[in-house]
Amino acid sequence: MITGGAGGIGAAAAARLAHQGCQVAVTDIDATALGELPKGILGIEADGTDPAAMTAALRQAEAALGPVDIVFNNLGQSARERGSLFAGSEEATWQFVLEISLVSAMRMSRAVVQGMQARGWGRIINMSSDAAFFGDAGLADYAAAKMGVVGFTRALARELAPHGVTVNAVAPGAIRTRAHDRLAPEVLERIKAATPTGFIGAPEDVAATVGFLASDGARFITGQTLLIDGGRWMI
C-alpha cells in the first residue's frame, strides 16, 4: 500500500513493486492521476489527512487484495506557496505540514502493525527528506516533520524487529517531479550545482530503493534512513 502515490515518486514505486510481483494499492486525493496508474494497480481516492477516509481505504485494499504486508508512507509535502522564513511563518501552516508529512505516516503504520506482527513479516518504508539533514532555509516546518519521520522510524524499528517487521526511511533530495516544473531554470541550476553528482534525480531512483527495502534482500536492514540525493548530504 502506497499513500499519496498517484504521481511522482509514489507512482514510480507502485510500478516498481508491481514489477517485483506485489499486488499494489495506491491512495491519493487526485482521482484523475489515479486513473493514469498502470493497469493492475488498485487506485483508491482518499484524503491522506482524513483518518476516517484512510481507514476506509485500508479496508478497501484489504478486501480486494488481502492483508497489507508492505506500506510505503509516501504522502507528504512542504508548505509550498505558503512557505516562508520561520520568523514570518504561521502556526496553521506548521500544523498542516506536520499532519501531512509526519502524522499521516504514524497513523497508517499503527493501522497495519498488529497484522504484520501476527503474521511475523512486514515492511514499513517512510518518506523523509534530505531537507531534514541539510536544514534548508524556509523549510523549518518541513525539516522538523521529516526529521520526526527519522525518529519515528528508529523507534518503531526497535519495537517491531522481534516480530519480523523492518522499518526504514528514504530521504530524497532534488527529484524531478511535477513540482519541479514550476521552478525557474536558475533555481534548478542552483540545485544541480549543490549536488555532487551534478544532476537532478528521477522518481525511479527512489523507487528502486523502496523496492529493495521492501524485499527479502533487506531483511537485515532496519531503523535506517537512506539519503537519495546525489551526495548533497553525506552521513
Summary of the structure (lengths in Angstrom):
residues: 235
radius of gyration: 17.0
end to end distance: 29.2
largest distance: 51.7
contacts: 799
relative contact order: 0.15
helix: 52%
strand: 14%
